[in-house]
Amino acid sequence: MIDTHCHLEQKDYDGKRDALIAKCIASGLKAVVTCCARPQDFALTMDIAGKHPNFVFPVAGIHPEFIKEVTPEETETFLEIIKRNRDRIVGIGETGLDYNWIKETEWRKKQKELFIRMIRFAKRLKKPLVIHARNSPGAEGMDAYEDSINILEQEGAKCVQLHMFGASQLVQKVIDNDWHVSLNAIVLRSKKHKKIARDMPSDRLMLETDAPWLAPEGWESKTNDPRAIITVAEKIAKIRKTAFEELWQQCGRNAKEFFVLPVKI
């Protein structure tokens, strides 16, 4: 009943955010965690959260995809802004490694440096981490999932959400570290994500949409939205051979506890 990862600041929602959030509330959702992934989106993200208190909760960070765009000076300024707003932010991210959009060795090294910095920053603020890891399709030799997990372990990261995590071969490491995984509509079609949905402990699973992207097949529009977590939950419940309501409630409790959200489940 909580969408733990979406992007309400995206232009897809211009002119219809308030109406959409009203629909989300009417559908039974208890909260939405929206992710500000670069400095220029911060003001709008905080404005959305301010207009919908105790329903929209922001996390903020620098997506690894934007490593070439955000200068070191802008990074410094942004981290200071996040620090000043720490009481209004429920997590740091999304941060991590993206080998799909960033292919140069030099820039991947810079991603890792920023990732480590964001992990340490989250520790200082005592905030959970929202992690993005993505490989380049068909690439060999470099693995963003393995590298991300290694860095998280080296840095002793504890409160971790692996957003849209797709490395089924690494699930045991995730479990051993007591980290969380959130899944979206990709679980409707991806065998790897179905295995993760099956194998993760129920108290370590969360629901997400990554909206406005990844709308489920047959969704009412090409633009996804937080209500799609219902479809995601139905699929995961089927995969795990458990009752929908049981999974729905458990994932909601997991999200509430992970992000320390002041909502009733």
N, C-alpha and C positions, 0 to 999 in steps of 0.2 A: 504493500500500500504506500510505499515511498519510492519514487524514482530517484535513485542515488546518483545519476549522472546524465545531465542534458545541458543544452546551451540555449537558454531563453533569450540571450542577447543577440542571436543571429537575425539577420535582416528578413529571413523567412517569416518572422513573427511580427514585423513592423505593422502597426495599425490594428493588430488583433490579439496582442498579448493578454490584456485584461480579460477579454472574452474567453480566451483559451484557458486561462487560469481558473476562471469561474466554472468552466466545463470540467476541469480536472477535479476541483473540489466536489462538484455535483456527482462525479463518477465514483467517489469514495476514497480518493487519494488523501493521505494525511499530510504529505509534505513532498516537496520537490527540491533536490539539490542541483543548483545550476552552476556551471563551471566557466569561470572567466579565464581564458587561456592566453591572454596577451594584454599588455598595459592599456591599449586604446579601448578595450572593452570594459574596463573596470567601472567607470562612472555609471554606465548604463546598467551593468549587473547589479551594482549596489542600489541604484534607483528602483529597479524591479523588486529587489528584496525588501526595500523600504516601503514600497506600496503594498506589499503582501506579507506583512510580518507574521511570523509563526506558521508560514506555509512555504514560502520560497526562502531557501537558505543558500548563501554563496560559498563557493570555494574559489581560490584564486592562485594562479601560478603562471609559468611560462611553458607553453607546449613545446616539446622538442622540435616540432616542425618549423617553429619560428626562430630557430637559433641564428640564422643568417640575418634576420630582420631586426631583432632587438639588440641594440648596442649595449656594451658594458655599462655605459652611463645610464641608459634607460633602465637596465636591470637594477642598478643600485637604487635609482629613484623609486622604481616600482616596489621593490622589497621594503623600502621605508614606508611607502604608502600602505602596503599590506600590514606591516607592523603596527601602524597607527590605527588601523581598523581591525585589529585582531579580535576584539570582542564581538564583532559582527560577522566574522568569517568562521566557518565550521571545519575548514580543511585547507590544505596546501596542494595545489595541482591544477590541471594535470601536469605532471612532470615525468620525465623518463627518457626513453630512447626511441627514435623513429628512424629505421634504416630503409624505409620505403621512400620517403621524400628526401632524406639526406643520405647521399651515397659517398661523398668524399671522405676519406680517412681523416683529414684535418678537421672537418666540421663534426664528424662523429666523436672525435676526441673532445671537442668543445661541448658537445651535448653531454658527455659523461661528466665533464667538469661542472657544468651547470646543474646537472642532476645531483651530484654529490653536495653541491652548495644548497640546493633546495631541500634535500634530506636534512641537512644540519640546521637549516633555517626553521623547518617544521619542528624539529626537536626543541629548539630554543623557545618557540612559541607554544610548545606542547599541543600541537595540532596533528590530526591524522594526515596521511599522505594519500593522494590519488595518483595512481601510476598508469602511464600510457607506454605500451611497448608494441612495436609493430615492425615486422620484417618486410624486406623487399621480396615479392613473389618470385620463387624460383632461385633466389640467391643462395649461394653456398659459402661456408667459411665464416660468416659473421651472423650472429644470432642475437637479436635485440632482447629476446626473452631471457636467454641465459645471462647475457651481460647485465641486464636490469636486476635479475635476482642476485647475481654475484655482488653487485654494488650495494644493494639493499642489505645483504648479509654482512658485507664488510663494514658497513656503516652502523650496523646494529639496529636497523629500523624495525619497529615493533608494530605500530598501528598503521597497517597498509591495506589499501583497497587496490587490487589489480583490476582495473577497468577493462572490460571486454577481453579478458585474458584468453589467449588461444593456444597455449602450449600444453597440451594434454600430457605430454611426456614429463612435465615438470610439476605436476599436481602434488606429488608427494613432498617435494621441497616446500611448496606453498603451505601445505598442511603442517609440516614439521615446524614452520616458522609462525604458525597461528595467524597467518594473514587471511584476508577476505578476498573473494572474487565476486565481481558483479557481471551479470550477463544480460544481453539485450536480444533483439530479434534475430541476430545471427544464429542463435541456437535453434531456430526453425529449420536451418538448412546445412549447417556446418557439423560434420561428424566429430571434429576435434572439440568443438564447444559442447556438443551433446555429451561427450565422454566426461568433460569437466563438470557439467551439470549433474551427471550421474555420480561422480566420484567425490566431489567436495562434501565435507560434513555440512549438515543442514544449518548449523550455527555459524557457518562461515560464508554463506551465500547471500548475495543481495541482488536486487533487480535494478535495471537501468534501461534507458532507451537510446542514449546518445543522440536524441532528437536535436535538430530537425532531420538528421540523417537516419538511414536504416529503417524506414517504415516497413512494417510487416506486409507481406503479399496480401492484397485485398483491402489494405487500409483505406480510409475514406478520402485520403489525398496523398500526393507524393511527399508532402511534408509530415514527418513523423511528429508525435507529441507525447508527453508523459503518460497519457492514458494507455498507451501500448504496453505498459508493464503488465497489464492484465493478460494480454495474449502471451507474453513471455512467461508469466507465472503458470498459465495453463499448460504450456508446452513442457516446462521443467517438471511440473507435478506429474505429468504423464510419463516423462523419462524416468523419474524416480519412483514411479508407481506409488505415489502418495496422494492424499486428499488435497485438492486445490486449497481449501480454506486453511489447512494446517501449514502448507508451504507459504501461503500468502501472509499469514500471521507471523510465522517464523522470520521470514525475510524482512518484514516490517520491524520486528523487534531488533534484528541484527543491525539494521540501518539506524534506528533510534539510538542504540547503545554506541555504535561506532562513531557517529557524528555528534553524539550528545545533544540530540534534538529535543526541545521542550514541547513534544507533541504526545497526545494520547493514542495508544495503539488499540 
